[in-house]
Amino acid sequence: MIISRRTLLQGTASAALVGSFGARAQSAEFTYKYANNLPVTHPMNLRAKEAADRIKQETGGRVEIQIFPNNQLGSDTDMLSQVRSGGVEFFTLSPLILSTLVPNASISGIGFAFPNYDAVWKAMDGELGAYVRGQIEKANLVVMDKIWDNGFRQITSSSKPIATPEDLKGFKIRVPVSPLWTSMFTAFGSAPASINFAEVYPALQTGVVDGQENPLAIISTAKLYEVQKNVSMTNHMWDGFWFLANRRAWERLPEDLRAIVAKNLNQAAVAERADVAKLNAGLKDDLMAKGMVFNDPDPAPFREALRKAGFYAEWKKKYGDEAWSILEKAVGGNLS
């Protein structure tokens, strides 16, 4: 399946392609719910639907995965509780939000750590990803091998472009419910507010916060261009989604069915990565046409500001020497 910007932005066509998200299964032996926080038109939901269709076919109809996008089943923190309790069987979540349960999961989101996608996939498909999956398994969750892409994050605002670290001083910015985000923007002297994604649009619309930060694909699919003017291409953080499963539900599946489910979910993750990278690279023109103004800050002063504020030293201490050395090895440099 080829996903273009037109596919992403034409909600009606995409919704038709996705089909019956959350539809009742008729006769599956295992009917599992998969919840996520992204709009139905996002590549993650399109590829998940593709994977669910293949899983149903390859298991002879024994496994049916119902997809509930766009926070239909609750906020990120609600759904994390549900996947732990078994209320939902599958859930995709940013490692930075997962860190509220698995502290070292967020190490892949350290500010300005990854220079490009090559560095990201080398790390997350290699030693760093294996380390984080081991930490997640200790929390009694099952996690698929391949992390899905959310993209490099950019800062948007309703008032001014963010060109230097000084522009972030006193800036009221929405951040996900995660200590790492709060810590980073506090180090810049900002006023970060932890708000679940389902509440971001109204928070921006009513001026509760001046800005937010997300990859371009989410800025587009969530229509944040309606309530934000400036996009600063800071690439300050890479973010992804671990595909999590409730352990009891996973172990109820016979081993042969587990292999089919895991294979298709991991293949879908790799395909989604290519989709998101392509979309994020091409969405700038679309967002400019909707009235957004772009600027490209130099990352070096931001990284130096974090270093001077003790951000890297603080998180090295929190993660521990083993995890930090794996991260530094992955990104090819000394962060602290």
Phi, psi and omega per residue, in radians:
M1 nan 2.282 3.097
I2 -1.729 2.172 -3.141
I3 -1.873 2.097 -3.139
S4 -1.912 3.001 3.069
R5 -1.054 -0.625 3.140
R6 -1.084 -0.726 3.109
T7 -1.052 -0.752 -3.108
L8 -1.119 -0.744 -2.949
L9 -1.541 -0.312 3.104
Q10 -1.622 1.538 -3.024
G11 -0.980 -0.675 -3.085
T12 -1.134 -0.818 -3.132
A13 -1.123 -0.716 -3.120
S14 -1.161 -0.726 -3.137
A15 -1.093 -0.648 3.116
A16 -1.160 -0.664 3.119
L17 -1.151 -0.727 -3.113
V18 -1.155 -0.636 3.086
G19 1.508 -2.546 -2.966
S20 -1.540 1.359 3.028
F21 -1.035 2.236 3.072
G22 1.361 0.199 -3.125
A23 -1.210 2.651 -3.135
R24 -1.260 2.358 3.051
A25 -1.332 2.616 -3.091
Q26 -1.568 -0.898 -2.973
S27 -2.486 0.338 -3.109
A28 -1.182 2.512 3.071
E29 -1.238 -0.638 3.111
F30 -2.183 1.950 3.097
T31 -1.923 1.909 -3.036
Y32 -2.026 2.510 3.107
K33 -1.668 2.385 3.032
Y34 -2.076 2.080 -3.103
A35 -1.933 2.565 3.031
N36 -2.668 3.036 -3.033
N37 -1.864 0.190 -3.025
L38 -1.820 2.670 3.108
P39 -1.026 2.695 -3.095
V40 -1.043 -0.454 -3.098
T41 -1.469 -0.117 -3.109
H42 -1.234 2.521 -3.138
P43 -0.912 -0.532 3.137
M44 -1.075 -0.742 3.129
N45 -1.257 -0.636 3.110
L46 -1.126 -0.776 3.140
R47 -1.255 -0.580 3.096
A48 -1.140 -0.702 3.105
K49 -1.115 -0.726 3.085
E50 -1.030 -0.795 3.138
A51 -1.132 -0.736 -3.141
A52 -1.070 -0.693 3.113
D53 -1.119 -0.741 3.135
R54 -1.165 -0.700 3.141
I55 -1.082 -0.764 3.119
K56 -1.065 -0.748 -3.127
Q57 -1.172 -0.836 -3.039
E58 -1.267 -0.358 3.085
T59 -1.678 0.154 -3.130
G60 1.116 0.551 3.123
G61 1.440 0.069 -3.092
R62 -1.300 -0.510 -3.123
V63 -2.061 2.127 3.064
E64 -2.119 2.212 3.114
I65 -1.890 2.053 3.072
Q66 -1.575 2.340 -3.064
I67 -1.858 2.233 3.121
F68 -2.104 1.634 -3.081
P69 -1.469 3.075 2.856
N70 1.033 0.706 3.094
N71 1.029 0.467 -3.141
Q72 -1.025 -0.547 -3.075
L73 -1.787 0.209 3.086
G74 2.233 3.119 3.121
S75 -1.265 2.992 3.113
D76 -0.958 -0.813 -3.102
T77 -1.181 -0.635 3.058
D78 -1.059 -0.829 -3.059
M79 -1.237 -0.544 3.051
L80 -1.089 -0.735 3.070
S81 -1.090 -0.688 -3.107
Q82 -1.184 -0.677 -3.141
V83 -1.245 -0.506 3.079
R84 -1.247 -0.655 -3.095
S85 -1.477 -0.331 -3.090
G86 1.734 0.065 3.074
G87 -1.085 -0.616 2.900
V88 -2.200 2.644 -3.072
E89 -1.590 -0.574 -3.111
F90 -2.270 2.587 -3.123
F91 -2.756 2.375 3.021
T92 -1.820 2.338 -3.049
L93 -2.540 2.479 3.032
S94 -1.038 2.403 3.083
P95 -1.045 -0.433 -3.121
L96 -1.271 -0.586 3.066
I97 -1.409 -0.606 3.065
L98 -1.036 -0.410 -3.114
S99 -1.125 -0.257 3.040
T100 -1.156 -0.371 3.069
L101 -1.881 -0.716 -3.098
V102 -2.079 1.573 -2.952
P103 -0.881 -0.758 -3.052
N104 -1.419 -0.010 3.095
A105 -1.092 -0.487 -3.028
S106 -1.431 0.041 -3.057
I107 -1.070 -0.468 3.131
S108 -1.243 -0.183 -3.119
G109 -1.779 0.209 3.127
I110 -0.984 2.336 -3.043
G111 -1.002 2.252 3.052
F112 1.038 0.504 -3.132
A113 -1.400 -0.782 -3.048
F114 -1.691 2.178 3.136
P115 -1.358 -0.438 -3.065
N116 -2.865 3.073 -3.116
Y117 -1.156 -0.601 3.123
D118 -0.981 -0.741 3.126
A119 -1.182 -0.651 3.136
V120 -1.070 -0.927 -3.024
W121 -1.269 -0.555 3.055
K122 -1.061 -0.689 -3.126
A123 -1.319 -0.849 -2.985
M124 -1.351 -0.426 3.030
D125 -1.614 0.007 -3.108
G126 -2.042 -2.397 -2.979
E127 -1.155 -0.683 -3.107
L128 -1.152 -0.781 3.109
G129 -1.078 -0.728 3.133
A130 -1.104 -0.698 3.107
Y131 -1.070 -0.825 -3.101
V132 -1.145 -0.717 3.115
R133 -1.067 -0.638 3.079
G134 -1.093 -0.679 3.099
Q135 -1.155 -0.688 -3.138
I136 -1.156 -0.720 -3.140
E137 -1.074 -0.578 3.120
K138 -1.126 -0.380 3.111
A139 -1.537 0.215 3.072
N140 1.205 0.502 2.994
L141 -1.972 2.643 3.005
V142 -1.681 2.446 -3.128
V143 -2.320 2.370 3.096
M144 -1.212 2.775 -3.051
D145 -1.200 -0.639 -3.026
K146 -1.751 2.215 3.071
I147 -1.452 2.456 3.104
W148 -1.474 2.756 -3.065
D149 -1.659 2.391 2.921
N150 -1.889 -0.527 3.068
G151 1.935 3.005 3.022
F152 -1.308 2.460 -3.015
R153 -1.647 2.502 3.140
Q154 -2.155 2.718 -3.115
I155 -1.739 2.264 3.030
T156 -1.976 2.729 3.105
S157 -2.620 2.783 3.106
S158 -1.637 -0.241 -2.985
S159 -1.950 -0.988 -2.998
K160 -2.441 2.681 3.013
P161 -1.250 2.611 3.065
I162 -1.699 1.819 -3.080
A163 -1.859 -0.504 -3.115
T164 -2.410 2.877 3.087
P165 -0.989 -0.539 -3.131
E166 -1.096 -0.498 3.136
D167 -1.182 -0.287 -3.139
L168 -1.554 -0.157 -3.134
K169 -1.148 2.151 3.132
G170 1.300 0.058 -3.088
F171 -1.306 2.155 3.136
K172 -1.434 1.859 -3.042
I173 -2.154 2.331 3.048
R174 -1.299 2.331 3.009
V175 -2.250 2.682 3.046
P176 -1.075 2.899 -3.112
V177 -1.346 1.480 -3.061
S178 -2.748 2.314 -3.113
P179 -1.046 -0.614 -3.074
L180 -1.121 -0.773 3.118
W181 -1.090 -0.828 -3.132
T182 -1.035 -0.769 -3.126
S183 -1.092 -0.750 -3.088
M184 -1.147 -0.817 -3.100
F185 -1.309 -0.444 2.994
T186 -1.151 -0.660 3.105
A187 -1.098 -0.510 3.081
F188 -1.424 -0.092 -3.099
G189 1.450 0.286 3.105
S190 -1.397 3.118 3.038
A191 -2.057 1.408 -3.091
P192 -1.285 2.454 3.090
A193 -2.147 2.111 -3.138
S194 -1.383 1.954 -3.080
I195 -2.347 2.295 3.084
N196 -1.084 2.620 -3.005
F197 -1.045 -0.593 -3.121
A198 -1.048 -0.372 -3.083
E199 -1.829 0.093 -3.043
V200 -1.169 -0.861 -3.080
Y201 -0.979 -0.925 3.134
P202 -1.110 -0.547 3.113
A203 -1.142 -0.656 3.076
L204 -1.274 -0.711 -3.090
Q205 -1.111 -0.654 -3.075
T206 -1.642 -0.027 3.096
G207 1.385 0.270 3.036
V208 -1.033 -0.652 3.019
V209 -2.264 2.747 3.137
D210 -1.509 -0.433 -3.056
G211 -2.801 -3.094 3.137
Q212 -2.698 3.099 3.090
E213 -2.456 2.314 -3.117
N214 -2.863 2.833 2.991
P215 -1.146 2.754 -3.082
L216 -1.040 -0.605 -3.117
A217 -1.085 -0.629 3.123
I218 -1.350 -0.665 3.073
I219 -0.993 -0.650 -3.134
S220 -1.335 -0.941 -3.030
T221 -1.159 -0.515 3.111
A222 -1.552 0.049 3.085
K223 1.012 0.636 3.137
L224 -1.221 -0.276 3.073
Y225 -1.084 -0.321 3.111
E226 -1.275 -0.386 -3.060
V227 -2.211 0.164 3.097
Q228 -2.380 2.605 -3.097
K229 -1.925 -0.793 -2.996
N230 -1.780 2.461 3.009
V231 -2.162 2.066 3.079
S232 -1.800 2.046 -3.055
M233 -1.407 1.253 -3.080
T234 -1.381 -0.454 -3.041
N235 0.837 0.664 -2.947
H236 -1.249 -0.277 -3.044
M237 -2.803 2.384 2.985
W238 -1.651 2.485 -3.122
D239 -2.399 2.570 3.125
G240 -2.421 -2.897 3.121
F241 -2.388 2.072 2.975
W242 -1.383 2.359 3.088
F243 -1.562 1.897 -3.012
L244 -1.797 2.630 3.067
A245 -2.326 2.543 2.996
N246 -1.165 2.255 -3.022
R247 -1.089 -0.767 -3.120
R248 -1.102 -0.738 3.124
A249 -1.129 -0.719 -3.136
W250 -1.103 -0.758 -3.083
E251 -1.316 -0.261 3.020
R252 -1.221 -0.468 3.116
L253 -1.250 2.324 3.006
P254 -1.016 2.691 -3.015
E255 -1.008 -0.652 -3.119
D256 -1.180 -0.603 3.106
L257 -1.265 -0.661 3.081
R258 -1.008 -0.743 -3.117
A259 -1.088 -0.704 3.132
I260 -1.162 -0.779 -3.136
V261 -1.099 -0.857 -3.099
A262 -1.091 -0.760 -3.132
K263 -1.013 -0.834 -3.077
N264 -1.250 -0.633 3.106
L265 -1.185 -0.685 3.121
N266 -1.210 -0.665 3.075
Q267 -1.121 -0.702 3.118
A268 -1.114 -0.646 3.126
A269 -1.072 -0.765 -3.132
V270 -1.142 -0.712 3.108
A271 -1.142 -0.693 3.141
E272 -1.129 -0.602 3.098
R273 -0.997 -0.812 -3.135
A274 -1.129 -0.695 3.113
D275 -1.041 -0.857 -3.053
V276 -1.170 -0.737 3.119
A277 -1.055 -0.740 -3.141
K278 -1.152 -0.771 -3.127
L279 -1.132 -0.829 -3.123
N280 -1.089 -0.586 3.128
A281 -1.236 -0.508 -3.049
G282 -1.803 -0.104 -3.033
L283 -1.379 -0.240 -3.092
K284 -0.978 -0.833 -3.123
D285 -1.081 -0.711 -3.137
D286 -1.091 -0.751 -3.104
L287 -1.263 -0.602 3.060
M288 -1.105 -0.670 3.119
A289 -1.140 -0.408 3.100
K290 -1.582 0.106 3.033
G291 1.799 0.037 -3.139
M292 -1.409 2.549 -3.127
V293 -1.950 2.252 -3.051
F294 -1.837 2.576 2.934
N295 -2.489 2.744 -3.039
D296 -2.123 1.612 -3.126
P297 -1.252 2.716 3.013
D298 -1.377 2.163 -3.095
P299 -1.244 -0.398 -3.024
A300 -1.001 -0.824 3.133
P301 -1.115 -0.547 3.108
F302 -1.173 -0.780 3.133
R303 -1.091 -0.726 3.135
E304 -1.159 -0.652 3.105
A305 -1.095 -0.704 3.097
L306 -1.143 -0.705 3.133
R307 -1.113 -0.790 -3.135
K308 -1.120 -0.589 -3.135
A309 -1.352 -0.082 3.129
G310 1.428 0.256 -3.091
F311 -1.082 -0.861 -3.099
Y312 -1.160 -0.728 3.133
A313 -1.090 -0.683 3.137
E314 -1.103 -0.783 -3.073
W315 -1.370 -0.482 3.004
K316 -1.056 -0.734 3.126
K317 -1.145 -0.702 -3.111
K318 -1.211 -0.744 -3.102
Y319 -1.335 -0.533 -3.085
G320 1.684 2.752 -3.042
D321 -1.095 -0.655 -3.098
E322 -1.091 -0.918 -3.110
A323 -1.104 -0.744 -3.096
W324 -1.138 -0.660 3.136
S325 -1.189 -0.599 3.065
I326 -1.123 -0.743 3.117
L327 -1.094 -0.874 -3.108
E328 -1.082 -0.646 3.089
K329 -1.112 -0.686 -3.102
A330 -1.201 -0.647 -3.074
V331 -1.679 -0.034 3.033
G332 1.186 0.679 3.121
G333 -3.015 2.903 3.128
N334 -1.575 2.017 -3.104
L335 -1.490 -0.566 -3.003
S336 -1.634 nan nan
